Amino acid sequence: MIELSNVSISYPVAGGAPVPVLENVSMKIERGEMIYLVGPTGSGKTSLLKLLYMDLLPDTGILRVADYRSDKMKPSDLPYLRRSIGVVFQDFQLLPDRNVFENVAFAQYVTGNRGKPVKNRVLHVLSRVGLSHKRRRFPHELSGGEQQRVVIARAIINQPYIMLADEPTGNLDPTVADDVQKLLIGLHRSGMTVIIATHDYRLVRNFPARTLAVMNRRIVEVDPRSLTS
């Protein structure tokens, strides 16, 4: 599903040399896997997620996501790649002037879909995340956990085969975080490839899966049970 071959990425710095983030990284993620990305702040977890939906491109090396390769991507290919990837952010990024239904439907509208099929699809994914009864509420009327569920519903509305979650439980209390984590695990068990960047080692230990640590510009596999807060 995902393969990095000798990939390096860096960030430009005004008036200075680029700052390396990852250097000569090679790894594979199989279809249907669930992966945690861990590591200290600034280690490159978010940069790696951006790389996977090709918001960043490698300085050197090749990234392959399904049938798309970084060295052969055309601008016209990007929308199709990104429709196959759902992204969940810590800060929600919901539209404050639209209700839950409209926030989720927006992901369909931007792809040109309209009408009853959109309504049916939105109601289906809201049911899947347990929010059908709050479809007319606005973001400010929801708890943090409920807002994150709306974000997940929006991320899966286009039926992606990859889910990228960047600190999805970072602003939630432990009980709510567990509920959101169980929802992501349910998506994984339905066949989706799920990649979660997190600082919450409690969740990683309680819901273990393959764990990759981003550190010193490399990616190494670690035992989730060995992680300590």
C-alpha atoms as a printed R data frame, in Angstrom:
    type eleno elety resid chain resno       x      y       z
1   ATOM     1    CA   MET     A     1   0.000  0.000   0.000
2   ATOM     2    CA   ILE     A     2   2.769  2.454   0.995
3   ATOM     3    CA   GLU     A     3   6.492  2.226   0.294
4   ATOM     4    CA   LEU     A     4   9.328  4.666   0.917
5   ATOM     5    CA   SER     A     5  12.604  3.964  -0.874
6   ATOM     6    CA   ASN     A     6  15.616  5.981   0.334
7   ATOM     7    CA   VAL     A     7  13.423  9.014   0.975
8   ATOM     8    CA   SER     A     8  14.849 12.262   2.345
9   ATOM     9    CA   ILE     A     9  12.902 15.437   3.067
10  ATOM    10    CA   SER     A    10  13.932 18.802   4.485
11  ATOM    11    CA   TYR     A    11  12.427 22.190   5.259
12  ATOM    12    CA   PRO     A    12  13.798 25.363   3.672
13  ATOM    13    CA   VAL     A    13  15.014 28.073   6.052
14  ATOM    14    CA   ALA     A    14  15.144 31.690   4.976
15  ATOM    15    CA   GLY     A    15  18.754 32.724   4.578
16  ATOM    16    CA   GLY     A    16  20.139 29.347   5.592
17  ATOM    17    CA   ALA     A    17  20.630 25.749   4.584
18  ATOM    18    CA   PRO     A    18  17.555 23.456   4.518
19  ATOM    19    CA   VAL     A    19  16.890 21.583   7.761
20  ATOM    20    CA   PRO     A    20  16.770 17.804   7.230
21  ATOM    21    CA   VAL     A    21  13.712 16.027   8.611
22  ATOM    22    CA   LEU     A    22  14.133 12.470   7.268
23  ATOM    23    CA   GLU     A    23  17.246 11.015   5.648
24  ATOM    24    CA   ASN     A    24  17.397  7.926   3.420
25  ATOM    25    CA   VAL     A    25  14.307  6.323   4.964
26  ATOM    26    CA   SER     A    26  12.987  3.059   3.545
27  ATOM    27    CA   MET     A    27   9.901  1.264   4.853
28  ATOM    28    CA   LYS     A    28   6.741 -0.530   3.791
29  ATOM    29    CA   ILE     A    29   3.190 -0.445   5.122
30  ATOM    30    CA   GLU     A    30   0.922 -3.220   3.914
31  ATOM    31    CA   ARG     A    31  -2.713 -2.850   2.921
32  ATOM    32    CA   GLY     A    32  -4.985 -3.031   5.976
33  ATOM    33    CA   GLU     A    33  -2.268 -2.429   8.575
34  ATOM    34    CA   MET     A    34  -2.699 -0.185  11.597
35  ATOM    35    CA   ILE     A    35   0.388  1.861  12.422
36  ATOM    36    CA   TYR     A    36   1.342  4.240  15.215
37  ATOM    37    CA   LEU     A    37   3.911  6.955  14.571
38  ATOM    38    CA   VAL     A    38   5.598  8.104  17.770
39  ATOM    39    CA   GLY     A    39   8.503 10.390  18.553
40  ATOM    40    CA   PRO     A    40   9.297 13.731  20.206
41  ATOM    41    CA   THR     A    41   7.808 17.023  19.066
42  ATOM    42    CA   GLY     A    42   9.604 18.192  15.951
43  ATOM    43    CA   SER     A    43  10.868 14.738  15.032
44  ATOM    44    CA   GLY     A    44   9.013 14.675  11.727
45  ATOM    45    CA   LYS     A    45   5.761 12.776  12.351
46  ATOM    46    CA   THR     A    46   3.555 15.433  10.794
47  ATOM    47    CA   SER     A    47   6.014 15.863   7.919
48  ATOM    48    CA   LEU     A    48   5.788 12.134   7.249
49  ATOM    49    CA   LEU     A    49   1.987 12.299   7.128
50  ATOM    50    CA   LYS     A    50   2.188 15.257   4.726
51  ATOM    51    CA   LEU     A    51   4.543 13.204   2.610
52  ATOM    52    CA   LEU     A    52   2.027 10.356   2.444
53  ATOM    53    CA   TYR     A    53  -0.696 12.558   0.948
54  ATOM    54    CA   MET     A    54   1.974 14.332  -1.097
55  ATOM    55    CA   ASP     A    55   1.573 17.748   0.413
56  ATOM    56    CA   LEU     A    56   5.364 17.361   0.642
57  ATOM    57    CA   LEU     A    57   7.454 15.555  -1.961
58  ATOM    58    CA   PRO     A    58  10.793 13.838  -1.307
59  ATOM    59    CA   ASP     A    59  14.006 15.757  -1.898
60  ATOM    60    CA   THR     A    60  15.477 12.408  -2.906
61  ATOM    61    CA   GLY     A    61  14.133  8.876  -3.137
62  ATOM    62    CA   ILE     A    62  10.717  7.590  -4.178
63  ATOM    63    CA   LEU     A    63   7.403  7.380  -2.349
64  ATOM    64    CA   ARG     A    64   4.700  5.036  -3.593
65  ATOM    65    CA   VAL     A    65   1.118  5.205  -2.313
66  ATOM    66    CA   ALA     A    66  -1.006  2.523  -3.978
67  ATOM    67    CA   ASP     A    67  -0.658  3.184  -7.719
68  ATOM    68    CA   TYR     A    68   0.851  6.659  -7.324
69  ATOM    69    CA   ARG     A    69   4.596  7.410  -7.318
70  ATOM    70    CA   SER     A    70   6.103 10.676  -6.171
71  ATOM    71    CA   ASP     A    71   8.505 10.817  -9.102
72  ATOM    72    CA   LYS     A    72   5.689 10.427 -11.637
73  ATOM    73    CA   MET     A    73   2.939 12.525 -10.052
74  ATOM    74    CA   LYS     A    74   1.205 15.096 -12.183
75  ATOM    75    CA   PRO     A    75  -0.744 17.991 -10.651
76  ATOM    76    CA   SER     A    76  -3.887 16.505 -12.173
77  ATOM    77    CA   ASP     A    77  -3.280 13.252 -10.239
78  ATOM    78    CA   LEU     A    78  -3.261 14.864  -6.787
79  ATOM    79    CA   PRO     A    79  -7.037 15.223  -6.323
80  ATOM    80    CA   TYR     A    80  -7.534 11.536  -7.108
81  ATOM    81    CA   LEU     A    81  -4.800 10.486  -4.671
82  ATOM    82    CA   ARG     A    82  -6.236 12.648  -1.912
83  ATOM    83    CA   ARG     A    83  -9.779 11.356  -2.394
84  ATOM    84    CA   SER     A    84  -8.423  7.930  -1.496
85  ATOM    85    CA   ILE     A    85  -6.869  9.235   1.740
86  ATOM    86    CA   GLY     A    86  -8.849 10.452   4.750
87  ATOM    87    CA   VAL     A    87  -7.085 12.913   7.051
88  ATOM    88    CA   VAL     A    88  -7.996 13.633  10.679
89  ATOM    89    CA   PHE     A    89  -6.448 16.630  12.437
90  ATOM    90    CA   GLN     A    90  -6.109 17.393  16.140
91  ATOM    91    CA   ASP     A    91  -7.599 20.883  15.753
92  ATOM    92    CA   PHE     A    92 -10.725 19.609  13.951
93  ATOM    93    CA   GLN     A    93 -10.827 22.311  11.213
94  ATOM    94    CA   LEU     A    94 -14.618 22.235  11.082
95  ATOM    95    CA   LEU     A    95 -16.561 25.027   9.373
96  ATOM    96    CA   PRO     A    96 -18.110 26.983  12.273
97  ATOM    97    CA   ASP     A    97 -21.035 28.366  10.255
98  ATOM    98    CA   ARG     A    98 -22.218 24.951   9.042
99  ATOM    99    CA   ASN     A    99 -23.908 22.209  10.988
100 ATOM   100    CA   VAL     A   100 -22.669 18.651  11.377
101 ATOM   101    CA   PHE     A   101 -24.471 17.379   8.287
102 ATOM   102    CA   GLU     A   102 -23.145 20.240   6.155
103 ATOM   103    CA   ASN     A   103 -19.582 19.843   7.435
104 ATOM   104    CA   VAL     A   104 -19.551 16.188   6.435
105 ATOM   105    CA   ALA     A   105 -21.389 16.773   3.149
106 ATOM   106    CA   PHE     A   106 -18.871 19.463   2.181
107 ATOM   107    CA   ALA     A   107 -16.300 16.760   1.370
108 ATOM   108    CA   GLN     A   108 -18.755 15.393  -1.191
109 ATOM   109    CA   TYR     A   109 -19.725 18.772  -2.602
110 ATOM   110    CA   VAL     A   110 -16.132 19.667  -3.461
111 ATOM   111    CA   THR     A   111 -15.917 16.524  -5.603
112 ATOM   112    CA   GLY     A   112 -19.018 17.580  -7.552
113 ATOM   113    CA   ASN     A   113 -21.547 15.256  -5.923
114 ATOM   114    CA   ARG     A   114 -25.037 16.506  -5.075
115 ATOM   115    CA   GLY     A   115 -28.529 15.333  -4.245
116 ATOM   116    CA   LYS     A   116 -29.977 12.292  -2.526
117 ATOM   117    CA   PRO     A   117 -26.856 10.083  -2.875
118 ATOM   118    CA   VAL     A   118 -24.911 12.649  -0.823
119 ATOM   119    CA   LYS     A   119 -27.637 12.807   1.820
120 ATOM   120    CA   ASN     A   120 -27.728  9.028   2.120
121 ATOM   121    CA   ARG     A   121 -23.945  8.791   2.325
122 ATOM   122    CA   VAL     A   122 -23.711 11.487   4.997
123 ATOM   123    CA   LEU     A   123 -26.406  9.865   7.119
124 ATOM   124    CA   HIS     A   124 -24.604  6.539   6.783
125 ATOM   125    CA   VAL     A   125 -21.232  7.823   7.996
126 ATOM   126    CA   LEU     A   126 -22.839  9.860  10.788
127 ATOM   127    CA   SER     A   127 -24.528  6.676  11.948
128 ATOM   128    CA   ARG     A   128 -21.185  4.913  11.781
129 ATOM   129    CA   VAL     A   129 -19.596  7.446  14.151
130 ATOM   130    CA   GLY     A   130 -22.660  7.634  16.410
131 ATOM   131    CA   LEU     A   131 -23.769 11.177  15.577
132 ATOM   132    CA   SER     A   132 -26.947 10.803  13.514
133 ATOM   133    CA   HIS     A   133 -28.942 12.467  16.293
134 ATOM   134    CA   LYS     A   134 -26.716 15.559  16.220
135 ATOM   135    CA   ARG     A   135 -26.632 16.175  12.498
136 ATOM   136    CA   ARG     A   136 -28.285 19.619  12.857
137 ATOM   137    CA   ARG     A   137 -25.957 20.847  15.613
138 ATOM   138    CA   PHE     A   138 -23.165 23.330  14.971
139 ATOM   139    CA   PRO     A   139 -19.543 22.703  16.001
140 ATOM   140    CA   HIS     A   140 -19.730 25.041  19.014
141 ATOM   141    CA   GLU     A   141 -22.638 22.961  20.351
142 ATOM   142    CA   LEU     A   142 -20.548 19.771  20.423
143 ATOM   143    CA   SER     A   143 -18.023 18.373  22.881
144 ATOM   144    CA   GLY     A   144 -14.416 17.857  21.784
145 ATOM   145    CA   GLY     A   145 -14.997 14.144  21.322
146 ATOM   146    CA   GLU     A   146 -18.092 14.768  19.225
147 ATOM   147    CA   GLN     A   147 -16.232 17.272  17.059
148 ATOM   148    CA   GLN     A   148 -13.519 14.700  16.442
149 ATOM   149    CA   ARG     A   149 -16.162 12.176  15.419
150 ATOM   150    CA   VAL     A   150 -17.476 14.691  12.879
151 ATOM   151    CA   VAL     A   151 -13.931 15.051  11.529
152 ATOM   152    CA   ILE     A   152 -13.659 11.264  11.192
153 ATOM   153    CA   ALA     A   153 -17.042 11.121   9.437
154 ATOM   154    CA   ARG     A   154 -15.874 13.810   7.007
155 ATOM   155    CA   ALA     A   155 -12.637 11.883   6.438
156 ATOM   156    CA   ILE     A   156 -14.415  8.644   5.510
157 ATOM   157    CA   ILE     A   157 -17.253 10.119   3.427
158 ATOM   158    CA   ASN     A   158 -15.322  9.510   0.188
159 ATOM   159    CA   GLN     A   159 -14.596  5.892   1.193
160 ATOM   160    CA   PRO     A   160 -10.805  6.199   1.392
161 ATOM   161    CA   TYR     A   161  -8.585  3.177   1.718
162 ATOM   162    CA   ILE     A   162  -6.032  5.011   3.875
163 ATOM   163    CA   MET     A   163  -6.709  7.030   7.037
164 ATOM   164    CA   LEU     A   164  -4.050  9.425   8.360
165 ATOM   165    CA   ALA     A   165  -4.676 10.798  11.858
166 ATOM   166    CA   ASP     A   166  -2.418 13.506  13.295
167 ATOM   167    CA   GLU     A   167  -2.726 13.556  17.107
168 ATOM   168    CA   PRO     A   168  -6.464 12.737  16.904
169 ATOM   169    CA   THR     A   169  -6.855 12.436  20.693
170 ATOM   170    CA   GLY     A   170  -4.413 15.162  21.737
171 ATOM   171    CA   ASN     A   171  -7.091 17.532  23.105
172 ATOM   172    CA   LEU     A   172  -9.368 14.906  24.623
173 ATOM   173    CA   ASP     A   173  -9.653 13.464  28.119
174 ATOM   174    CA   PRO     A   174  -8.685  9.771  28.502
175 ATOM   175    CA   THR     A   175 -12.219  8.329  28.402
176 ATOM   176    CA   VAL     A   176 -13.180 10.265  25.282
177 ATOM   177    CA   ALA     A   177  -9.771  9.526  23.745
178 ATOM   178    CA   ASP     A   178 -10.419  5.806  24.208
179 ATOM   179    CA   ASP     A   179 -13.776  6.118  22.430
180 ATOM   180    CA   VAL     A   180 -12.197  7.907  19.470
181 ATOM   181    CA   GLN     A   181  -9.395  5.345  19.373
182 ATOM   182    CA   LYS     A   182 -11.914  2.488  19.298
183 ATOM   183    CA   LEU     A   183 -13.634  4.185  16.370
184 ATOM   184    CA   LEU     A   184 -10.330  4.322  14.458
185 ATOM   185    CA   ILE     A   185  -9.666  0.683  15.308
186 ATOM   186    CA   GLY     A   186 -13.108 -0.169  13.930
187 ATOM   187    CA   LEU     A   187 -12.169  1.487  10.637
188 ATOM   188    CA   HIS     A   188  -8.974 -0.554  10.581
189 ATOM   189    CA   ARG     A   189 -10.891 -3.761  11.207
190 ATOM   190    CA   SER     A   190 -13.179 -2.921   8.287
191 ATOM   191    CA   GLY     A   191 -10.117 -3.100   6.021
192 ATOM   192    CA   MET     A   192  -8.791  0.459   6.041
193 ATOM   193    CA   THR     A   193  -5.080  1.183   6.403
194 ATOM   194    CA   VAL     A   194  -4.856  3.460   9.467
195 ATOM   195    CA   ILE     A   195  -1.789  5.500  10.430
196 ATOM   196    CA   ILE     A   196  -1.915  7.472  13.683
197 ATOM   197    CA   ALA     A   197   0.705 10.002  14.802
198 ATOM   198    CA   THR     A   198   0.442 10.323  18.570
199 ATOM   199    CA   HIS     A   199   2.121 11.404  21.799
200 ATOM   200    CA   ASP     A   200  -0.401  9.384  23.818
201 ATOM   201    CA   TYR     A   201   1.672  6.351  24.770
202 ATOM   202    CA   ARG     A   202  -1.108  5.185  27.101
203 ATOM   203    CA   LEU     A   203  -3.300  4.585  24.065
204 ATOM   204    CA   VAL     A   204  -0.489  2.834  22.214
205 ATOM   205    CA   ARG     A   205   0.072  0.477  25.137
206 ATOM   206    CA   ASN     A   206  -3.656 -0.156  25.707
207 ATOM   207    CA   PHE     A   207  -4.458 -0.681  22.005
208 ATOM   208    CA   PRO     A   208  -1.156 -2.052  20.659
209 ATOM   209    CA   ALA     A   209  -0.323 -2.240  16.966
210 ATOM   210    CA   ARG     A   210   2.793 -1.946  14.850
211 ATOM   211    CA   THR     A   211   4.657  1.109  16.139
212 ATOM   212    CA   LEU     A   212   7.204  3.198  14.250
213 ATOM   213    CA   ALA     A   213   9.347  5.778  16.045
214 ATOM   214    CA   VAL     A   214  10.524  8.841  14.145
215 ATOM   215    CA   MET     A   215  13.817  9.981  15.637
216 ATOM   216    CA   ASN     A   216  17.170 11.337  14.526
217 ATOM   217    CA   ARG     A   217  15.839 11.645  10.956
218 ATOM   218    CA   ARG     A   218  15.210  7.896  10.802
219 ATOM   219    CA   ILE     A   219  12.229  5.572  11.301
220 ATOM   220    CA   VAL     A   220  12.667  2.519  13.529
221 ATOM   221    CA   GLU     A   221  10.181 -0.094  14.682
222 ATOM   222    CA   VAL     A   222   9.659 -0.306  18.458
223 ATOM   223    CA   ASP     A   223   7.719 -2.489  20.867
224 ATOM   224    CA   PRO     A   224   4.591 -0.528  21.887
225 ATOM   225    CA   ARG     A   225   4.759 -2.086  25.350
226 ATOM   226    CA   SER     A   226   8.150 -0.462  25.920
227 ATOM   227    CA   LEU     A   227   6.845  3.097  25.570
228 ATOM   228    CA   THR     A   228   6.674  5.233  28.693
229 ATOM   229    CA   SER     A   229   5.087  8.648  29.078
